[in-house]
Amino acid sequence: MLKKKYILLLFYSVFLFLLFEFAVRFGIYYLGNTHGFPPRLDCSCCWRERWRISHKHRDTSIDRLSNVTEGATYDVYDRTKGWNLKPGLRGLKDNGTVINSNSQGLRGLKEFSYSKTVGKKRIVVLGDSFTFGQDNSDENIFPFVLEKMLAGTEVLNCGVHGYAHDQMLLKLQEEGVKYNPDLVILFYLRGDVLRNMLTFRDYAKPRYVLENGKLVLTNVPVPKPEEIMASSKRRLYLPDYLEILWYEARMISGEQNREQDLLAAALVREMDKVCKRSGSRFVVVAFQYDDDLLKPLQKEGVECHFFKPEDKNVHISSGAFVGHWNPEGHRIIAKCIYDIIKDNKLLKS
């Protein structure tokens, strides 16, 4: 009798699961054709589903990556960071601008050896699409402009669109420190903080978790785009729906924001440690933000500099900082960082 009850319970459980799965699939189909699905939330399953829909009838092979938000076609799969700028780009036209990359996948045509050029200082800049220079040609991006301002200094642009701090940390560990920089600048934007919580954004990406206060890397090797697309054909949708509900509940409770701030602080702290071990000076340059995430790090000894261009008494046109900055915005940012470097003697003789 007891065995029969367990069989019935199992039957009902499977029936309810399939019923909910059918309901979710029907809801996704209905919403996707009437109200737009998935919702524009910053959770991994929503980013992945938007990417899947945009690539449903497109080539998803490694050399044809395309970002769902930007339509970028200048990326290449990376097993630890998810994606990286393709090396060897020459005159790629994108949204009216020209993109070049050197043989090591850094923005611009200039090549850099791992050993420093004799008699020159070297700066590595980490960041997201604003540092990369989205919607700008190479010569208009602030790292390029900054290099022209700083005599006898090389500035390496290690920014990549869509990157979170976890990917910037990996970029620093795997590539940045190899260039033996005198100074490493993390260009800090508050919007990057929430990306650290994702395993998928523009593509699948790595994800650090905190275990007993220590950073543990997960989702590596990162699945390839074609693997993501293939697995989506047999994926259950109910777990995605539950993930969305869980994300919403954590946002309402504030737990999501608390966790993402703790994680971001740990990642920035680790960047500082990596630089100190390699003999480089590490600084955070925070644009428009003097927030509670960075202030405790500053007290711990992580060097942070905060700036707002409007405090520099310079004329700023209305379009300079709208969306991805225009060339004027990049020139102003370069001048602000130049002043920070000079005023704080960040490049010692």
N, C-alpha and C positions, 0 to 999 in steps of 0.2 A: 504493500500500500504506500509506504514511504517512498519507494523507488518510483512509483507512478506519479506521486506529487512532484518529485524532482524533475521528472521528464516533462510534466505539464508546465512547471515553472520555467524550465529551459526553453520550451516551445514558445511560451508567452513572451519571454525575454527576447528571443530571436524575432518573433513577430513584431513586437513593439519597436525594436531597433530598425527592422526593415521598413516599418510604417513611417517612423520618423525620418529615415533616410530618403524614402520616396517623397515625403512631404517637403523636405529641405530641397531636394532636387527639383521638384515641381515649383517651389517658391523661387529658387534661383532662376529657373527658366522663365517664369512669369515676370519676375522683377527685372531680369536681364533684358527683356524685350519691351518693358513698359516704363520702368522707373530707373533703370540703370543698376547694374550689379557687377561687382561687389561694392559695398559702401566704401567711401573714401576715408577709411580709417587707417591709422598707422600700425596695423598688426600684420604679421608676416603672411597669413593666408590671403588677406585682401590684396596685398602687393603682388603675391604670386598669381592669384586668379586674374588680376588685371593684365599682368604680363602674358599669361596663357591665352587669354582672349585676343590680345593684340597680335599674338604670334600664331594663331590657330591655323592660318593659311599661308604662313611664311616659313622661310628656311631658318632653322634654329641651330644650324651647325656652328662650330666654334668661331669660324671666321666670318660669320654673318650675325653676330650679336647685335641686338637693337634694343635700346632702352625704352621702356613703355612710356616714360614721362617726357623724354626729350627726342626720341626717335634717333638717337645717336648710333652711328655705324662705325665708330672709331675705337671700339673696345675689343679686347681679347680675353678669353677665359683664363683665370688664374686659380690654381688649385687651393691656395691658402687665402687669398684676398677676395676671391669671387670673380673679379674682373680687374683689368688694368688697361692703360692706354696702349694701343698697338704701337710697336716700334716701327720706325722707318716710314712714317706718313709724310707725304710730300704734296703740299698744296691742296689738301682735302677741303672742298667747299662745304660749309655747314652753316645754314641760316645766314647767308651773306657774308660770312667770315672765312678766314683761311686757317687751317690747322696743320701744323707740322709736328713731328716728333723725332727724336734722335734714335740711335740704334739701341738705346737702353730703355726706351719707352717714357722719356721725359719730354714735356712740352717744349717745342722749339727745335731749331736746327742744330744748335751748338752741341758738340760732343764733349763729354767730361770723362777723364780717366779717374780711376779710384784714388790714385795718388794726387795730392793737391799740386796745382801749378806753382812753381817756385816763385816766391815773392808776392803771392796773392792770398787773401783771406777767402774763406768759402762759407756760404750760408745755404742750408737746406730748409725749404719751406714746405710744411705739411698742411693739407687742407682739402676742402671739397670742391664743388664746381666753381665757386667764386675764386678760389686760388688757381684752379685749373684754367679759368678764364672763359667760361661758357659764354657764347655769343660774342666773343672778341677774337680778333686776329692776334697772333703771337706777340707782336711788338707793342700791343696796347695793354697787356696784362701786368698787374702790379709787381710781380717778381722781376719781370723783364725791365720795367721802368726803374725799379729799385736798384738793379745792377748798374744802370747807367748813372744813377746818382752817387753810388759808392765807388770811388776810385780804387782800383786795385783789389776788387772783390768780385767773386763769382757767386751768382745766386741760382740755385738749382730748384726748379719748380717741380715738386713731387706731388702736387695736388691732382686729384682724380675726381671726376664728377660723381656725386652720389655717395661718397665715402663717409663712413662713420668713424668715430675715434678708434674703434677696434681695428679697422683696416689701416688707419694711419699708423697705429702702433706697429702692426705687422710690416707695413711699408718701411718704417724706420728701422726695424730690426733686420729685415731681409735685404734692404737696399740702402737706405739713408746713411747709416753709420759707415758703410763701406767707402763712402766718398770722403771720410775723415773731415767732416765739417768743423769749423771753429764755432759756429752757432747754428742751432736748430730752432726754427720758429714754428710753433703750432698756431696757425691762424684760427682763432676760436670763434665759432658762431653757435649760438644757443640751439639752433635747429638741428645740429648734428647729434645732440645728446640722445634724443629718442631713437635714432637709428641704431644705437648700440644694442637695443633690445630686440632687433629683428634678425631672423635667419634668411629673410628674402626682402630685397627692396627693388633695385633696378634688375637684379638677378639674384640668384642664391648667394649668400654671403656667410662668413664665419660669425660666430657668436661666443663671446666670453660670458661666463657665469661666475658669480662670487660664491665660493665654498669656504666657509670659515675665514672669510676675509681675504682669500687668495683667488687670483684670477685663474680660471680654468678654460682653455680653449675648446670649443665644441663646433660641430658641423664642418669639420675639416677631415679629409679633403672635401672641398665644396662640390656638390653635385654639378655636373655639366648641364647646360641649357637643354640639350637634346634628351638627357636623362629625366629632367624635370617634366618635359613635355610628354615623354613616353609614360612616366608614372602617373600623370594626371588622368590618363584614359581609364585607369583602374582604381582611381582614388575614391574613397568614401567622402561624402560632403558633410556628414553629420559632425565629425570632429572639427571641421572648419567653422561650422555654425556655433559649436560650443566654445571654440577659441574666441570668436567675435563676442559672445556673451561674457566670457571671462575677462576679456580686454575691457569691455564697457564697465563691468563691475569694478575692476581695479582702477579705472580712471575716476569713477564716481567716488570711490573710497580714498583716493589719493595715493594708493599703494604703488601704482604704476610710476608716478612721478618720483616718489621716494626711492624706489629701486633704481630707476634710470639715472638719478643724480648720484647715488652711491657708486654705480657701475662706471659712470663717466669720470668721477673723481679718481677711482682706482686706475682707470686707463691712463689718465693724464699723469698720475703719480708714477706709473710704470714707465712712461715715456721719459720722465725726468731721470729715473734710475738708469735706463738704457744709455742715455746721453752721458751721465756722470761716469758710468763704467767705461765708456769709449773715449772719455776725455773731451767731450763737446759741451758747450754751454747750452742749456735748454731754457727757452722762454715761451710763455703763453702770451700772445698778443690778442686781446679780446676786443672785438668791434662792437661798440654800443652796449656792452654788457659788463656790469660790475656787480655780479650776483653772488648768491649764497653758496653756489657750488665752488667758485674759485677762491673766495676769501679764506676759507679754512685751509686750502692748499697753500695759499700765500703765507699763512702763518706757520705752516710746516716747513717752509723753505723753498717751495716751488716758485720760481720767479714769474710774476704775472704783471702785465702792463695793460691798462685799460685806456681806451681813447674813443672820442666822438669827434668826427670831422668838423661838426658845427662849432666845436670849441676852439678851432684853429683860426677863426676869423678869416676864413676863405669863402669866396663866393661859390655857392653850390647850386647848380641849376636844378630845376624840378625833376629832371629825368636821370640825374647822375646815379641815384641809388634805387631806382625802380626796377624790380625783377633782378636779373643778373646785370650788374653794373655796366654802364657804358664806359668808353675810354676815359672820359673825364673823371668818373667815379674811381677808376683804377689809379689814375694819376694822383688823386687826392689821398687815397689809401697808401700809395707808395711814399708820398711825402710825410704822412703821419708816422709810418713805420721808420722811415729815415730819421725823423726827429727823435723817436724813441731810442733807436740805436745810438745816435750821437749823444743825446742827453744823459743816457745811462751807461755810456762807454761799454756797449755790449761786444764790440770788437776791439779787444785790447791789442796794442801794438806789441 
